[in-house]
Every structure is written in structure tokens, then in C-alpha cells.
Amino acid sequence: MRSPVPPADRRYAGANDPRMERRMLAALIWTITAGTVALLAAAAIAAPRSALLFADKSPSALPVDVELVLAVDVSYSMVSPRATSCRRYAAASMARSR
């Protein structure tokens, strides 16, 4: 007579299965991301429209479509000094180009 319980190597591992843990983590991250996007979209729709704000407050300021802020990480948190110098060189050359 065959046993109704499968052998240990074919049995469902449940929460101890690394594949199941990865799937659950991916589902959790996706759910949190989707919820955050939905919340931000709802907040953007519900937010009252404010007057135009310009960085340049002088009377001779020209109106523009976009005021762009470029933020660059200048900390030493990069993995290697070579990657850090490569990123800084790229940012500097981007700022110099037209």
C-alpha cells in the first residue's frame, strides 16, 4: 500500500523554500510600489494648484517651461574610487556641454 505522504525530497517545503520566500518578497515589494504610486497619483490630483514659483525672483526673470535641478552624489559611498571618479567626470562634462 502506498503512503499518502510524498517522500521528503518531493514534499512541499512551504515557508522554508527559498523560491517561495523570493516570490513572496517580490509580491510584497510590487504591492508596496503599486500602492505608493496610486497614493502619489491621488495626492497629485487632489492637491490644490498653487501659483507659479520661480527660482529666480528678480523682475527681469524669464519664464521657462522647466527648472531643472541636477543633484549629484559627491559622497564616498561608491564601491570603487574608479567608479566615483568616472561618475564625477561624466557629471562635469555634462555640465560643460551644451
PASEBA-1860 file (N, C-alpha, C; in nm, 3 decimals):
! residues 98
1> MRSPVPPA> 0.084/-0.118/0.000/0.000/0.000/0.000/0.088/0.124/0.000 ~ 0.053/0.220/-0.085/0.131/0.342/-0.095/0.091/0.440/0.014 ~ 0.190/0.511/0.063/0.165/0.611/0.166/0.112/0.738/0.101 ~ 0.013/0.806/0.161/-0.041/0.929/0.102/0.056/1.048/0.114 ~ 0.160/1.034/0.195/0.257/1.142/0.214/0.372/1.122/0.116 ~ 0.403/1.219/0.033/0.515/1.202/-0.062/0.647/1.199/0.012 ~ 0.749/1.147/-0.051/0.881/1.144/0.013/0.929/1.286/0.045 ~ 1.024/1.294/0.136/1.071/1.423/0.186/1.127/1.511/0.075
9> DRRYAGAN> 1.192/1.451/-0.025/1.251/1.533/-0.130/1.146/1.587/-0.228 ~ 1.025/1.532/-0.229/0.920/1.579/-0.319/0.810/1.652/-0.243 ~ 0.824/1.665/-0.115/0.723/1.731/-0.033/0.735/1.882/-0.047 ~ 0.624/1.953/-0.037/0.623/2.098/-0.045/0.697/2.154/0.076 ~ 0.793/2.241/0.051/0.876/2.293/0.160/0.810/2.408/0.234 ~ 0.712/2.474/0.173/0.640/2.581/0.241/0.724/2.705/0.261 ~ 0.715/2.764/0.379/0.782/2.891/0.407/0.933/2.877/0.410 ~ 0.985/2.757/0.423/1.130/2.737/0.427/1.190/2.728/0.287
17> DPRMERRM> 1.107/2.726/0.184/1.155/2.716/0.047/1.208/2.852/0.002 ~ 1.335/2.862/-0.038/1.390/2.991/-0.080/1.316/3.051/-0.200 ~ 1.268/2.966/-0.291/1.195/3.018/-0.406/1.065/3.085/-0.362 ~ 0.998/3.024/-0.266/0.873/3.080/-0.216/0.900/3.211/-0.143 ~ 1.009/3.218/-0.069/1.044/3.341/0.000/1.070/3.454/-0.099 ~ 1.142/3.424/-0.209/1.169/3.526/-0.311/1.040/3.572/-0.377 ~ 0.951/3.479/-0.406/0.823/3.517/-0.468/0.740/3.603/-0.375 ~ 0.737/3.567/-0.248/0.660/3.646/-0.152/0.722/3.785/-0.136
25> LAALIWTI> 0.853/3.794/-0.133/0.920/3.923/-0.121/0.893/4.008/-0.245 ~ 0.901/3.947/-0.363/0.873/4.021/-0.487/0.729/4.070/-0.488 ~ 0.635/3.987/-0.445/0.495/4.028/-0.441/0.474/4.142/-0.341 ~ 0.541/4.135/-0.228/0.530/4.240/-0.128/0.587/4.372/-0.181 ~ 0.703/4.366/-0.243/0.764/4.488/-0.298/0.676/4.546/-0.408 ~ 0.622/4.461/-0.495/0.536/4.509/-0.602/0.411/4.574/-0.544 ~ 0.351/4.513/-0.442/0.230/4.568/-0.381/0.258/4.704/-0.317 ~ 0.368/4.714/-0.245/0.403/4.842/-0.181/0.430/4.949/-0.286
33> TAGTVALL> 0.501/4.913/-0.393/0.530/5.008/-0.500/0.402/5.054/-0.568 ~ 0.314/4.961/-0.602/0.188/4.998/-0.667/0.103/5.085/-0.576 ~ 0.100/5.053/-0.448/0.024/5.135/-0.353/0.081/5.275/-0.340 ~ 0.213/5.285/-0.338/0.276/5.417/-0.328/0.247/5.501/-0.452 ~ 0.256/5.439/-0.569/0.227/5.512/-0.692/0.082/5.558/-0.694 ~ -0.010/5.471/-0.654/-0.151/5.509/-0.651/-0.176/5.622/-0.551 ~ -0.112/5.615/-0.436/-0.128/5.720/-0.336/-0.072/5.854/-0.385 ~ 0.045/5.850/-0.448/0.102/5.974/-0.501/0.019/6.031/-0.614
41> AAAAIAAP> -0.038/5.945/-0.697/-0.123/5.993/-0.806/-0.249/6.058/-0.749 ~ -0.307/5.996/-0.647/-0.427/6.053/-0.585/-0.394/6.186/-0.517 ~ -0.278/6.195/-0.455/-0.239/6.320/-0.389/-0.213/6.429/-0.491 ~ -0.157/6.393/-0.606/-0.129/6.494/-0.709/-0.259/6.546/-0.770 ~ -0.357/6.460/-0.784/-0.486/6.502/-0.839/-0.561/6.589/-0.739 ~ -0.554/6.551/-0.612/-0.630/6.621/-0.509/-0.562/6.748/-0.460 ~ -0.435/6.765/-0.490/-0.362/6.882/-0.439/-0.412/7.009/-0.507 ~ -0.428/7.114/-0.430/-0.470/7.240/-0.493/-0.356/7.297/-0.576
49> RSALLFAD> -0.390/7.363/-0.683/-0.290/7.422/-0.770/-0.239/7.551/-0.707 ~ -0.111/7.561/-0.695/-0.053/7.682/-0.637/-0.007/7.775/-0.749 ~ 0.025/7.896/-0.712/0.076/7.992/-0.810/0.212/7.945/-0.858 ~ 0.252/7.991/-0.974/0.381/7.954/-1.029/0.493/8.005/-0.939 ~ 0.587/7.919/-0.910/0.701/7.955/-0.828/0.826/7.946/-0.913 ~ 0.906/8.049/-0.910/1.028/8.052/-0.988/1.147/8.058/-0.894 ~ 1.257/7.998/-0.936/1.378/8.005/-0.855/1.437/8.145/-0.858 ~ 1.423/8.212/-0.972/1.473/8.349/-0.986/1.359/8.445/-0.958
57> KSPSALPV> 1.370/8.521/-0.851/1.262/8.612/-0.810/1.277/8.754/-0.864 ~ 1.380/8.778/-0.942/1.403/8.914/-0.991/1.297/8.952/-1.095 ~ 1.271/9.081/-1.112/1.170/9.124/-1.208/1.208/9.094/-1.353 ~ 1.337/9.078/-1.379/1.380/9.050/-1.516/1.389/8.901/-1.546 ~ 1.335/8.817/-1.459/1.342/8.672/-1.477/1.260/8.630/-1.598 ~ 1.314/8.538/-1.674/1.244/8.487/-1.791/1.163/8.363/-1.754 ~ 1.038/8.354/-1.798/0.961/8.232/-1.770/1.016/8.116/-1.854 ~ 1.024/8.001/-1.794/1.074/7.881/-1.862/0.974/7.768/-1.841
65> DVELVLAV> 0.985/7.666/-1.923/0.897/7.550/-1.910/0.937/7.460/-1.793 ~ 1.067/7.444/-1.774/1.117/7.353/-1.672/1.235/7.417/-1.601 ~ 1.234/7.411/-1.469/1.351/7.447/-1.391/1.409/7.316/-1.341 ~ 1.524/7.282/-1.391/1.584/7.151/-1.366/1.692/7.161/-1.260 ~ 1.686/7.072/-1.162/1.788/7.064/-1.058/1.863/6.934/-1.078 ~ 1.994/6.944/-1.092/2.077/6.826/-1.106/2.146/6.800/-0.973 ~ 2.113/6.689/-0.912/2.173/6.652/-0.784/2.274/6.541/-0.810 ~ 2.393/6.557/-0.757/2.500/6.460/-0.777/2.548/6.413/-0.642
73> DVSYSMVS> 2.563/6.282/-0.629/2.614/6.224/-0.505/2.766/6.244/-0.502 ~ 2.814/6.326/-0.410/2.956/6.351/-0.400/3.018/6.280/-0.280 ~ 2.943/6.193/-0.218/2.997/6.120/-0.103/3.091/6.010/-0.153 ~ 3.159/5.949/-0.062/3.249/5.840/-0.095/3.184/5.704/-0.072 ~ 3.055/5.695/-0.105/2.983/5.570/-0.083/2.988/5.477/-0.203 ~ 3.057/5.516/-0.309/3.068/5.431/-0.428/3.153/5.309/-0.394 ~ 3.137/5.206/-0.474/3.208/5.081/-0.449/3.358/5.097/-0.470 ~ 3.395/5.164/-0.576/3.539/5.177/-0.603/3.573/5.322/-0.633
81> PRATSCRR> 3.696/5.363/-0.607/3.737/5.500/-0.640/3.730/5.527/-0.790 ~ 3.754/5.425/-0.872/3.748/5.443/-1.016/3.605/5.476/-1.061 ~ 3.506/5.406/-1.006/3.367/5.436/-1.041/3.328/5.576/-0.995 ~ 3.378/5.616/-0.879/3.349/5.750/-0.829/3.406/5.857/-0.922 ~ 3.532/5.840/-0.961/3.593/5.940/-1.049/3.528/5.939/-1.187 ~ 3.485/5.824/-1.235/3.418/5.815/-1.365/3.285/5.890/-1.361 ~ 3.209/5.872/-1.254/3.082/5.943/-1.242/3.101/6.093/-1.230 ~ 3.199/6.133/-1.153/3.224/6.277/-1.138/3.270/6.339/-1.269
89> YAAASMAR> 3.353/6.268/-1.344/3.397/6.318/-1.474/3.278/6.332/-1.568 ~ 3.189/6.232/-1.569/3.072/6.238/-1.655/2.981/6.354/-1.618 ~ 2.961/6.377/-1.488/2.877/6.488/-1.445/2.939/6.622/-1.482 ~ 3.069/6.633/-1.467/3.137/6.758/-1.501/3.132/6.785/-1.651 ~ 3.153/6.681/-1.731/3.150/6.701/-1.876/3.008/6.730/-1.923 ~ 2.907/6.673/-1.857/2.769/6.702/-1.892/2.736/6.848/-1.862 ~ 2.787/6.900/-1.753/2.759/7.038/-1.715/2.828/7.135/-1.810 ~ 2.943/7.096/-1.864/3.015/7.184/-1.955/2.959/7.183/-2.096
97> SR> 2.895/7.073/-2.137/2.846/7.062/-2.275/2.719/7.144/-2.294 ~ 2.689/7.173/-2.418/2.568/7.250/-2.449/2.468/7.165/-2.517
END
